[in-house]
Amino acid sequence: QVQLVESGGGLVQAGGSLRLSCAASVNIFRFNTMDWYRQAPGEQRELVASITSDGRSNYADSVKGRFTISRDNSKNTVWLQMNSLKPEDTAVYYCAADAAIVGRYWGQGTQVTVSS
């Protein structure tokens, strides 16, 4: 069974930084991509950043230049470094693993709150 456990969320002032971690219970190399999503109250869940098994990354326009996704396959862990945080980054952040036709596995989410 695949389990994804996020950590690192919290309360930070605007302009600050946080680093989210996602620890997987299985080898993450098997997944097409490892992703970070977020969902703000009353909003749809949106893709923030994605990284392939060979390290290629993509970002939502709203976070480009501020967020960095990275992974260590040997540790089965993915990180999201978030810098220059803005109040509009406030959301629950979810780690996800894209398992192609099997579907997507989700973590439980971690709250990020950015105060102005």
RABELFEN-V319381 format. One record per helix or strand of 2 or more residues. SS is the DSSP state (~ for helix, > for strand). FROM is the first residue (numbers start at 1). TO is the last residue. If there is no record, write none. Layout:
# RABELFEN-V319381
ss | from | to
SS | FROM | TO
SS | FROM | TO
This chain:
# RABELFEN-V319381
ss | from | to
> | 4 | 7
> | 10 | 13
> | 18 | 24
~ | 28 | 30
> | 33 | 39
> | 46 | 52
> | 57 | 59
> | 67 | 72
> | 77 | 82
~ | 87 | 89
> | 91 | 98
~ | 100 | 102
> | 104 | 106
> | 110 | 115
